[in-house]
Amino acid sequence: MHLRFIPVLLAAAALACTPGKQRNGLRVDLPPLPESVLEEISGTDFQSGPGTRVPEVFDRGQWSLPTAGRRLLALVGEGAENRWLDSAQAELAGQVAGYLMAFQFDEDEDNFALPGAALALTGMLYSAPGKLDYRYRYGLSRMWYSYREISSPPDYLGDLVLYVAGTALSRGLPLLGAVLVDYRARSGSAAAGAKTFTMAGKEEEFLGGFDLPGRAGESLHRALESGDLEGARAEVARYYREKLSGLEYLTDPGEVDLAEAEDALKNIFILRAHMIRRHDFGPRVDWTTVLDGDIESNVSLNHHPHLLLLARAWKKTGDTRFRDHLIELMKSWLEQSPRPDIGQGELQWRTLEVGNRAAARWPQLLALGARDSVFAAELLYPMVRCLYQHADYLMVHNLRHPNNWSQVESSGLLSAAMLLSEHRDSERFRRTALRRFRYLNRELYFPDGLQVENSFYYHTFPLGTQMQVFELATSLGTELDTAWTGVLERGIGALVLGALPDGSLPMVSDVGPYKSYVGGWQARGRRMFPQNPLFRYPVGVPEAEFVPAPEVTSYFFPYAGYGIMRQDWTLQAQYLLFEAGFYGTNHQHEDKLNIILYAYGRELLHDPGIYRYSRDAFEIYFRSSRGHNLVLVDGKGQRREMFFDKDKPYAGLSFPDAESRWLDRSTHLLAAGACRSGFAEKIHPLWYHGPWDDERATLVPVEHQRKVLWVKGEYWVMTDLLTGEGTHRVEQVFHFSPVLREHSADGVDPGEVVLQGGRLAVSRNAGVANLAVMQVGGGDLQARRQKGATGPHAGWTSLYGENPAWDVTFQAERGLPAALTVVLYPLHPGETSVPALRTVRQDSRVAVFDLESDSHTDRVVLAAGREMSVDFEGGSFEGEVLVLRKVPGGEFRPLLHEGGKRLILQGREAALPESR
């Protein structure tokens, strides 16, 4: 480290004063920047003249955090050299500082340290020993949070951190305790008289920041002038008791599980975050608890659903036992969870939970309790002060990568800003939150409405908190950017368009372990957008036929890449989800080309989801291709994660996916997609980000194309084409849905699946719909069924626990190219007869077969290419898809086609039906 500038810093104490912004500029009483820092920023490309403007939203390229930090340092360095910044430079420095305050979305290890130091230096110019500018406080915390994590910081960065600390001391400014300890250790200076501060702040400063209206403000001012802190607290509590009592829309307790609330009185909580775990915390809840190494157990604890459960039970029953235990638990949380100075702090202050509490939990807790004198006396003021600390903390820290965390964090910041609008800092909180949202709403929602992590569950999480913030704004009479309504309407609409006929949301990517339903979202949509037909028709409600259904049925999400084949909006409709597009930016599974199938009242092929975030064999199963309705090659699945750049998630992609096709006709729907990244072993566990050399060494360069034909209202035909070189073990996997008797682990019945030879698997469950999976060809095929297997894992679902469910695998050794074609034939409840399938031809280029039922026989021709000529018994066809149908005693006649050019039947040319 370069320590030669330390004497300069200490000597500068004589120059320290209270600099301020002058009419024509800003005085800069700072010593010169260290030589190593000047060298580091010497090439900074930045025009600081009049007219220079900083972007309103984050720009990862031209205005990355390091770039913005270097530009601000260059301005500060110029000011230190000249002892002055002119008015244009001072204004520009303020703009860059505001930009750095709003955005923290780069990943490099020094991305917070250098910008944080620049921010602290800027704030230093506006600080005095007894009054610290927020930029100084925030910048110092950010700087140290990042710097302490760097194992071998470059010299310039160590010099810069030392310079910031020494300069602050020379001006009589206090430091964060950890920064002072580091300064003393590395500078060799005792720094006599040095003071420290905490990010939690002094209570007097918090109370003095309120500008309450009318008599409340006068009373608060008198109490503070006389040093009556207890009176000041009481005045703030009285004011917010009245304000929060007015949020009547938050005081409806809704449905309450009173048995679970009784358990909560004994500190027995059910943890629900990719798990359903009942845990007895004993006489005192430890809010740092992590069960089985799974961080999600603490997430479920610290976003406070159990406290809200107690509040709702109290309001539902009037039983004050629930209120009293709620007060006891909240007091224990406040006692165990002081606001930290640096970074994420303890588990209670992970930014995700901070945002979730402020946006979704605490507003309702406060509204439910505000009218009660006991709750108000015990909790109202402590929670209001801690809510302010939530907002102040979220100004300093957020997750470094923009995803659902940053959305929830920003929701919490905006919610707290609106609830505490009478505080002088609230406007800064509000502006920052809205500025972040202008970026996040643009970056994290596709134009088709879905959130870019491409999981319906992780779509509902940030969308839900934004919805709650929007409703809070409406209730308080606060207007938000009009773009919000578009985001919310499209976001709710995407959930409806993707929902299964029973109203459940598709379990794709990280989702589980329970079914989520769209009904509550539709109710919100009806309140906000009453004219939207997607929200008027209650999906999954049997008696909903009297409500006009939406005109749209099948739908393709061109950006997310989900294709929804939907017969109609009734509970009995046929439905298939086809994943043909984007990998997602987070929480991904190796599941491109996966399908979910539903018909006649229940799901028949499912995605097992995920249960817990533990690094074990279940995680490998649930996230890998083996846990989806896909193909494997030599036992290996997709491994797109090896090629995924989190910083450039859309690099080289097109929207829609260039490999996807979606042709929706009146008689049929043809969808296709491809995964060309090969097959490899999943060696590394959850949250591993490379290097990938060992996994890439296992890569098998085989490409997978999947084509799905839906004969509307009847059945599906699916072809998997594998291309490459050599002979390989090819497996086609199907996950038969369990029968869900009730929404609990005990209600997940794997049912029965039977195999008939190597080409037929059919579920046999009384009283519900079933499914037959029929292989078109392949005497070499072997079939196996597995339920609850381990070593390796197979035959599981995440529904309400790690529960057994049937997997069926068809396997063969084949030279490439090779194709596997199956018919997916749903059976009505009570129907046991499976159509007879006679194979006419099956190879890598063409599948031709007859499907015979009691009422008719279909001849299906499915070609690999779009313009192929196929000969078959009794005729020939030029095109891609053909279905002929004959009734008993009749002849084959064309039912549908795709891309047909010419059809010959019995030696005569036959007219093809119009394809529309």
TORVOZA-520313 format. One line per 3 residues: number of its first residue (from 1); for each residue x, y, z of C-alpha. Coordinates in steps of 0.2 Angstrom, whole numbers. Example, Ala and Ser with C-alpha at 12.3 -4.5 7.8 and 13.67 -1.06 7.14 Angstrom:
<atoms>
1	62 -22 39  68 -5 36
</atoms>
This chain:
<atoms>
1	0 0 0  6 18 -3  6 27 13
4	15 42 8  0 53 7  -5 50 26
7	5 65 32  -4 76 19  -21 70 26
10	-16 74 44  -9 91 40  -25 95 31
13	-35 96 47  -30 114 48  -39 117 32
16	-55 108 37  -70 118 38  -88 117 33
19	-87 118 14  -103 122 5  -111 125 -11
22	-108 143 -17  -119 152 -29  -106 149 -43
25	-99 133 -38  -93 122 -24  -78 124 -13
28	-67 108 -12  -56 107 3  -48 90 0
31	-30 85 -2  -24 79 -19  -29 61 -23
34	-16 48 -21  -4 46 -36  -10 28 -39
37	-28 33 -39  -24 47 -51  -14 35 -62
40	-29 23 -62  -42 36 -67  -30 46 -79
43	-38 38 -95  -56 42 -89  -65 48 -105
46	-77 61 -98  -83 78 -104  -87 89 -89
49	-93 104 -98  -110 112 -99  -123 101 -107
52	-116 84 -101  -130 73 -94  -130 57 -84
55	-142 44 -90  -159 42 -80  -158 23 -81
58	-143 11 -79  -132 9 -93  -121 -6 -91
61	-110 -1 -106  -106 17 -106  -111 20 -87
64	-106 4 -78  -102 6 -60  -83 7 -62
67	-85 19 -76  -97 31 -67  -86 29 -51
70	-70 34 -61  -79 49 -68  -85 55 -52
73	-67 53 -45  -60 63 -59  -72 77 -55
76	-68 76 -36  -49 75 -41  -50 91 -52
79	-59 100 -38  -46 95 -26  -32 101 -37
82	-41 118 -41  -49 119 -23  -66 123 -33
85	-79 115 -44  -88 128 -55  -107 127 -55
88	-108 116 -70  -95 104 -63  -104 104 -46
91	-121 100 -54  -113 86 -64  -105 78 -49
94	-122 78 -41  -129 70 -56  -116 56 -56
97	-118 54 -37  -137 52 -39  -134 39 -53
100	-122 29 -41  -135 31 -27  -149 23 -38
103	-139 9 -47  -128 -5 -41  -130 -18 -54
106	-113 -24 -59  -104 -40 -53  -86 -36 -53
109	-78 -37 -36  -73 -19 -35  -89 -12 -42
112	-95 -6 -25  -78 -1 -18  -72 12 -30
115	-90 20 -34  -93 19 -15  -77 29 -11
118	-82 42 -24  -99 44 -17  -92 46 1
121	-80 59 -5  -94 69 -14  -104 68 2
124	-90 73 12  -90 90 4  -108 93 11
127	-104 85 28  -100 93 45  -95 83 61
130	-112 85 68  -122 83 52  -117 69 39
133	-123 70 21  -132 54 16  -120 52 1
136	-105 51 14  -114 38 25  -120 28 10
139	-104 29 1  -93 24 16  -104 8 19
142	-104 3 1  -85 6 -1  -81 -5 14
145	-94 -19 10  -86 -22 -6  -68 -19 -1
148	-68 -31 13  -73 -45 2  -58 -43 -10
151	-45 -55 -6  -30 -46 -15  -36 -28 -18
154	-26 -18 -31  -14 -5 -23  -24 10 -30
157	-40 3 -22  -31 1 -5  -24 18 -7
160	-41 25 -11  -50 18 4  -36 24 16
163	-37 41 8  -56 42 11  -54 37 29
166	-39 49 32  -48 63 24  -64 61 34
169	-53 61 50  -44 76 45  -61 85 43
172	-67 79 60  -80 67 52  -84 51 61
175	-81 34 52  -89 17 53  -81 7 66
178	-74 -6 54  -67 7 43  -58 16 58
181	-50 -1 64  -44 -4 46  -37 14 45
184	-27 12 61  -20 -5 57  -14 1 39
187	-9 19 42  0 16 59  -9 31 66
190	-19 31 82  -30 44 75  -33 52 92
193	-50 59 95  -58 49 80  -76 46 82
196	-87 33 74  -105 32 69  -118 18 65
199	-129 17 50  -144 15 62  -142 33 66
202	-147 43 81  -165 42 87  -165 61 89
205	-160 63 70  -174 51 65  -187 60 75
208	-181 77 69  -183 73 51  -202 72 53
211	-213 87 46  -230 81 53  -244 92 48
214	-254 104 60  -254 101 79  -245 85 78
217	-230 93 70  -230 107 83  -231 95 98
220	-217 84 90  -206 100 89  -210 105 107
223	-205 88 113  -189 88 104  -184 105 109
226	-187 100 127  -177 84 125  -193 74 129
229	-189 58 118  -203 48 126  -216 62 121
232	-209 63 104  -211 45 101  -228 45 107
235	-233 60 95  -226 50 80  -235 35 86
238	-252 44 88  -250 52 71  -246 35 62
241	-260 26 71  -272 38 63  -264 37 46
244	-262 18 46  -279 15 52  -285 23 36
247	-278 9 26  -294 -1 27  -291 -12 12
250	-277 -20 22  -287 -24 37  -297 -39 29
253	-290 -54 37  -296 -66 23  -295 -85 25
256	-285 -90 41  -279 -107 46  -283 -106 64
259	-275 -123 68  -258 -116 61  -261 -100 71
262	-263 -110 87  -246 -119 83  -238 -102 80
265	-243 -97 98  -231 -111 103  -218 -105 91
268	-221 -120 80  -220 -113 62  -223 -120 45
271	-209 -114 34  -214 -112 16  -201 -107 3
274	-197 -121 -9  -202 -132 6  -216 -137 18
277	-208 -140 35  -216 -139 52  -203 -134 65
280	-204 -131 84  -192 -116 88  -195 -119 107
283	-198 -106 120  -188 -92 110  -187 -90 92
286	-169 -88 85  -171 -78 70  -155 -83 63
289	-160 -101 61  -155 -111 45  -162 -129 44
292	-152 -142 36  -140 -129 27  -155 -123 17
295	-155 -104 16  -173 -104 11  -179 -110 28
298	-172 -93 35  -181 -84 21  -197 -91 26
301	-194 -86 44  -188 -68 41  -201 -61 29
304	-213 -63 43  -228 -73 36  -230 -81 54
307	-232 -64 62  -245 -59 49  -254 -76 52
310	-255 -71 70  -262 -54 66  -275 -61 54
313	-280 -74 67  -282 -60 80  -293 -50 68
316	-303 -65 63  -307 -71 80  -304 -56 92
319	-293 -68 103  -280 -57 110  -268 -72 113
322	-264 -70 95  -260 -51 97  -250 -53 112
325	-239 -67 105  -237 -56 89  -231 -42 100
328	-219 -54 109  -212 -61 93  -210 -44 85
331	-201 -37 100  -189 -52 100  -186 -49 81
334	-182 -31 84  -170 -35 99  -161 -49 89
337	-160 -39 72  -152 -22 74  -149 -13 58
340	-131 -18 52  -118 -5 47  -111 -15 32
343	-118 -25 18  -131 -39 20  -127 -41 38
346	-136 -55 47  -149 -66 39  -163 -54 45
349	-156 -41 34  -154 -50 18  -160 -37 6
352	-173 -48 -1  -181 -50 15  -180 -32 19
355	-189 -28 3  -202 -41 6  -206 -35 24
358	-207 -17 19  -218 -20 3  -229 -35 8
361	-229 -39 27  -227 -24 38  -239 -12 29
364	-253 -25 33  -246 -29 51  -247 -10 54
367	-264 -8 47  -271 -23 56  -264 -17 73
370	-265 2 72  -282 4 80  -278 -7 95
373	-272 3 109  -260 -11 116  -252 -15 99
376	-250 4 96  -242 7 113  -230 -8 111
379	-226 -9 93  -231 6 82  -217 18 85
382	-203 4 85  -210 -3 69  -211 14 61
385	-193 18 66  -187 1 59  -197 3 43
388	-187 19 40  -171 9 43  -177 -3 30
391	-179 11 17  -162 18 22  -154 1 21
394	-161 -2 4  -154 15 -2  -137 8 2
397	-137 -10 -3  -146 -21 -15  -142 -37 -24
400	-128 -34 -37  -137 -42 -52  -154 -36 -57
403	-167 -50 -54  -182 -53 -43  -172 -47 -28
406	-170 -30 -35  -188 -29 -40  -194 -34 -22
409	-180 -22 -14  -187 -8 -24  -205 -12 -20
412	-200 -11 -1  -191 5 -3  -205 13 -12
415	-218 6 0  -208 13 15  -206 30 6
418	-225 32 4  -230 26 22  -217 38 29
421	-220 52 17  -220 65 31  -201 62 34
424	-189 73 25  -179 58 18  -195 50 10
427	-194 60 -6  -176 54 -9  -182 36 -5
430	-197 38 -17  -186 46 -31  -173 33 -30
433	-186 18 -30  -195 25 -45  -179 28 -54
436	-174 10 -51  -191 4 -57  -189 13 -73
439	-174 3 -77  -181 -14 -69  -198 -13 -77
442	-189 -11 -94  -176 -24 -91  -185 -38 -81
445	-202 -40 -90  -203 -46 -108  -215 -37 -119
448	-226 -53 -119  -228 -50 -100  -218 -63 -91
451	-203 -59 -80  -186 -63 -88  -182 -77 -75
454	-195 -87 -85  -203 -96 -70  -221 -93 -67
457	-218 -93 -49  -203 -81 -50  -215 -70 -60
460	-228 -69 -47  -216 -65 -33  -210 -48 -39
463	-226 -44 -48  -235 -47 -32  -225 -35 -22
466	-227 -22 -36  -245 -25 -36  -246 -22 -17
469	-236 -6 -19  -247 0 -32  -263 -3 -22
472	-254 6 -7  -251 21 -19  -269 21 -24
475	-275 20 -6  -264 35 -1  -268 45 -17
478	-250 44 -24  -248 43 -43  -235 32 -50
481	-228 32 -67  -241 27 -80  -230 13 -86
484	-234 3 -70  -252 -1 -76  -245 -8 -92
487	-233 -19 -83  -246 -25 -70  -259 -28 -84
490	-248 -38 -95  -240 -47 -80  -257 -53 -73
493	-263 -57 -91  -247 -68 -94  -252 -79 -78
496	-270 -81 -85  -264 -86 -103  -252 -99 -95
499	-263 -106 -82  -269 -124 -83  -288 -127 -85
502	-290 -130 -67  -282 -113 -63  -265 -119 -57
505	-249 -111 -63  -237 -121 -73  -223 -128 -62
508	-208 -124 -73  -190 -120 -68  -189 -116 -49
511	-206 -118 -42  -214 -128 -28  -218 -137 -17
514	-236 -133 -19  -249 -128 -32  -252 -110 -35
517	-268 -104 -43  -273 -89 -54  -289 -84 -46
520	-282 -71 -34  -273 -63 -48  -288 -62 -59
523	-298 -54 -44  -284 -41 -43  -285 -39 -62
526	-304 -36 -61  -302 -23 -48  -289 -13 -59
529	-294 -18 -76  -312 -22 -76  -313 -22 -96
532	-300 -35 -99  -309 -52 -103  -294 -62 -96
535	-299 -56 -79  -317 -58 -80  -318 -77 -83
538	-313 -86 -67  -301 -100 -73  -304 -117 -65
541	-321 -113 -58  -333 -127 -64  -348 -115 -64
544	-340 -101 -74  -349 -106 -90  -361 -91 -88
547	-346 -79 -89  -341 -75 -107  -324 -84 -109
550	-309 -75 -117  -308 -76 -136  -290 -81 -136
553	-287 -99 -131  -270 -106 -137  -256 -93 -136
556	-237 -92 -139  -226 -81 -128  -214 -75 -141
559	-201 -69 -129  -202 -82 -115  -204 -95 -127
562	-219 -104 -119  -232 -111 -131  -249 -115 -123
565	-261 -127 -133  -278 -124 -125  -294 -132 -131
568	-305 -119 -122  -307 -112 -105  -317 -125 -96
571	-311 -136 -82  -311 -152 -94  -301 -144 -108
574	-286 -151 -116  -270 -142 -113  -251 -144 -117
577	-237 -132 -112  -222 -133 -123  -206 -124 -118
580	-197 -119 -134  -187 -103 -130  -177 -93 -118
583	-167 -101 -104  -171 -88 -91  -160 -76 -82
586	-160 -85 -65  -168 -100 -56  -166 -110 -73
589	-169 -129 -76  -161 -139 -90  -178 -141 -98
592	-179 -134 -116  -193 -143 -126  -201 -149 -110
595	-220 -152 -110  -234 -152 -97  -250 -160 -102
598	-268 -159 -95  -284 -166 -100  -302 -169 -93
601	-300 -162 -76  -282 -165 -71  -263 -164 -75
604	-257 -180 -84  -239 -176 -87  -230 -164 -75
607	-214 -155 -71  -208 -161 -54  -203 -143 -49
610	-190 -142 -35  -191 -145 -16  -178 -136 -5
613	-162 -127 -10  -150 -141 -4  -135 -147 -13
616	-140 -165 -14  -146 -178 -27  -163 -171 -26
619	-157 -155 -33  -148 -164 -47  -164 -173 -51
622	-176 -159 -50  -166 -146 -60  -158 -158 -73
625	-166 -165 -89  -169 -181 -80  -182 -172 -70
628	-192 -166 -85  -202 -174 -100  -186 -174 -111
631	-173 -185 -119  -156 -191 -113  -141 -196 -123
634	-130 -209 -114  -138 -204 -98  -134 -186 -100
637	-145 -171 -101  -145 -153 -107  -132 -142 -99
640	-135 -125 -105  -129 -117 -89  -111 -121 -96
643	-113 -108 -110  -124 -95 -101  -117 -78 -97
646	-127 -70 -83  -120 -53 -88  -126 -55 -106
649	-141 -67 -105  -147 -62 -122  -131 -63 -132
652	-133 -71 -149  -152 -74 -146  -167 -69 -156
655	-185 -67 -151  -194 -78 -154  -182 -91 -153
658	-175 -94 -171  -178 -113 -169  -196 -112 -163
661	-212 -113 -174  -230 -111 -169  -243 -114 -182
664	-261 -113 -175  -275 -119 -187  -293 -122 -184
667	-291 -141 -184  -273 -143 -177  -258 -134 -170
670	-240 -138 -174  -226 -133 -163  -207 -136 -165
673	-191 -131 -157  -173 -137 -155  -159 -138 -142
676	-142 -138 -151  -131 -136 -136  -128 -155 -133
679	-129 -166 -118  -117 -167 -103  -116 -172 -85
682	-122 -161 -71  -107 -162 -60  -108 -145 -51
685	-121 -141 -38  -133 -126 -35  -126 -109 -37
688	-110 -114 -46  -104 -102 -59  -89 -110 -67
691	-76 -114 -73  -84 -128 -83  -70 -138 -90
694	-74 -154 -81  -92 -153 -87  -88 -148 -105
697	-76 -163 -106  -92 -174 -104  -101 -165 -118
700	-109 -176 -132  -112 -165 -147  -129 -172 -151
703	-143 -160 -156  -162 -162 -151  -177 -156 -161
706	-194 -159 -155  -210 -157 -165  -228 -158 -157
709	-244 -160 -167  -260 -157 -158  -276 -164 -167
712	-287 -152 -157  -298 -160 -144  -291 -177 -147
715	-273 -182 -145  -255 -176 -148  -241 -184 -158
718	-223 -179 -153  -207 -183 -162  -190 -181 -155
721	-176 -181 -168  -158 -183 -162  -144 -179 -175
724	-125 -181 -173  -113 -195 -175  -111 -213 -169
727	-122 -225 -159  -129 -219 -142  -141 -224 -128
730	-156 -214 -131  -169 -212 -118  -186 -203 -119
733	-193 -199 -101  -211 -196 -96  -217 -190 -79
736	-234 -196 -75  -243 -184 -64  -248 -191 -47
739	-267 -190 -42  -269 -176 -30  -282 -182 -17
742	-279 -166 -6  -266 -152 -5  -254 -161 7
745	-240 -173 7  -252 -187 12  -264 -182 -3
748	-250 -185 -16  -255 -202 -23  -243 -209 -36
751	-257 -219 -43  -254 -233 -55  -245 -234 -71
754	-243 -250 -81  -232 -255 -95  -236 -266 -110
757	-221 -272 -118  -208 -259 -123  -220 -247 -133
760	-235 -243 -122  -237 -235 -104  -254 -231 -98
763	-260 -224 -81  -274 -233 -73  -282 -223 -60
766	-301 -225 -55  -312 -210 -56  -300 -198 -65
769	-293 -195 -82  -278 -205 -88  -265 -205 -101
772	-258 -218 -114  -241 -215 -120  -239 -225 -136
775	-223 -228 -146  -225 -228 -164  -210 -238 -169
778	-195 -248 -162  -194 -266 -158  -178 -262 -150
781	-186 -251 -137  -186 -256 -118  -198 -248 -106
784	-195 -246 -87  -205 -237 -74  -198 -230 -58
787	-205 -223 -42  -196 -216 -27  -179 -223 -34
790	-162 -217 -27  -144 -219 -34  -148 -211 -46
793	-164 -202 -41  -179 -205 -52  -198 -205 -49
796	-201 -190 -38  -212 -175 -37  -209 -159 -26
799	-228 -157 -23  -229 -155 -4  -213 -163 -1
802	-201 -175 -9  -214 -188 -14  -214 -203 -25
805	-222 -202 -43  -220 -212 -58  -207 -209 -71
808	-208 -220 -87  -192 -221 -98  -191 -229 -116
811	-174 -233 -120  -164 -240 -135  -146 -240 -143
814	-147 -232 -159  -136 -224 -172  -139 -206 -177
817	-149 -198 -184  -163 -207 -174  -181 -202 -170
820	-193 -207 -157  -212 -204 -161  -225 -206 -148
823	-244 -203 -147  -250 -195 -131  -268 -200 -129
826	-278 -194 -115  -292 -205 -108  -308 -198 -100
829	-312 -204 -82  -319 -221 -83  -312 -224 -101
832	-300 -239 -102  -299 -243 -120  -283 -237 -128
835	-284 -235 -147  -274 -248 -157  -258 -242 -165
838	-251 -250 -181  -234 -243 -187  -233 -241 -206
841	-216 -233 -206  -204 -226 -193  -187 -219 -196
844	-177 -203 -194  -186 -195 -208  -204 -200 -207
847	-217 -208 -196  -232 -216 -203  -245 -225 -193
850	-263 -229 -190  -272 -225 -174  -288 -235 -173
853	-303 -232 -161  -321 -239 -161  -327 -224 -171
856	-314 -221 -184  -296 -224 -189  -283 -210 -192
859	-268 -212 -203  -255 -200 -197  -240 -194 -208
862	-227 -184 -199  -211 -179 -209  -195 -172 -202
865	-194 -159 -216  -206 -146 -222  -206 -151 -240
868	-204 -170 -241  -212 -183 -252  -218 -198 -242
871	-225 -214 -249  -237 -225 -239  -249 -239 -241
874	-262 -233 -253  -255 -216 -257  -241 -203 -256
877	-240 -185 -249  -229 -170 -252  -228 -159 -236
880	-225 -160 -218  -240 -166 -209  -255 -176 -215
883	-270 -184 -205  -282 -195 -215  -298 -202 -207
886	-310 -215 -211  -325 -222 -202  -330 -240 -202
889	-334 -246 -220  -327 -230 -228  -311 -224 -236
892	-297 -212 -229  -301 -194 -232  -290 -179 -228
895	-294 -172 -211  -279 -159 -209  -262 -155 -216
898	-248 -144 -214  -238 -138 -229  -246 -150 -240
901	-242 -148 -259  -250 -164 -266  -259 -179 -260
904	-262 -196 -270  -275 -208 -263  -278 -225 -272
907	-269 -218 -287  -279 -202 -289  -275 -185 -284
910	-285 -179 -269  -290 -161 -264  -282 -155 -248
913	-293 -146 -235  -290 -128 -233  -278 -124 -219
916	-284 -110 -209
</atoms>
